[in-house]
Amino acid sequence: MKLAYSPASPFARKIRIAAMELGLFDRIEFIVPIKAIPVTENEEYARNVSPLRKIPALILDSGQVIVDSYVIAEYLDELGGGKLIPASGPAKWQAKTEHSILQGMLDALLLCRYERMLRPKELLWTGWADDQFKRAWDGLARYEAHPDVLTRPLDIVQIGIVCVLGYLDFRFPDCGWRKTFPKLDSFHEKMMQRDSVKSTVPPPA
């Protein structure tokens, strides 16, 4: 298998952590596609991998392409014995819902960064960017208030939380999430003891 990814992508980090935890990391070749960034054309990637030009994308040996980080994680989890995602019942739907919230938090942070860092200054919509950041911040408050999510055995939701917190450190290092959310801070410190989490920290910004 091949995974199109970027070391800076929190969505791709989720897949790398999952692959390590499932014992599948050595079965994946990691490739960095050229110009898989906003407002930049990449016709080859769009034609052969995904017309959305997003990462990560998992390319199977058969040539089949699987996109969306949760779908890829679900595929790997099935391949690795179903350790990270409940197979059925209420727990499955709860995990999918929790993950969707986390996915939305990452989407919001990414949009906030694009607005503040990439949009021409004369076109900057500060209120919109602030609202996107607040969506993610409110999500953190939700998990701070439900610490039971942080103490259960490792699952895709906990991996998603780690990726949100890591992206905040990477792109919003002065936001002060640790002081505001001490339970999440303790959770993150504990997770950083895992090789899968420690070895996938984004490179210095």
Secondary structure, DSSP 8 states (H G I E B T S, - for coil): -EEE--TT-HHHHHHHHHHHHTT-GGG-EEE--TT-STT---HHHHHHT-TT--S-EEE-TTS-EEESHHHHHHHHHHHTTS-SS--SHHHHHHHHHHHHHHHHHHHHHHHHHIIIIIS-GGG--HHHHHHHHHHHHHHHHHHHT-THHHHSS--HHHHHHHHHHHHHHHH-TTS-HHHH-HHHHHHHHHHTTSHHHHTT-----
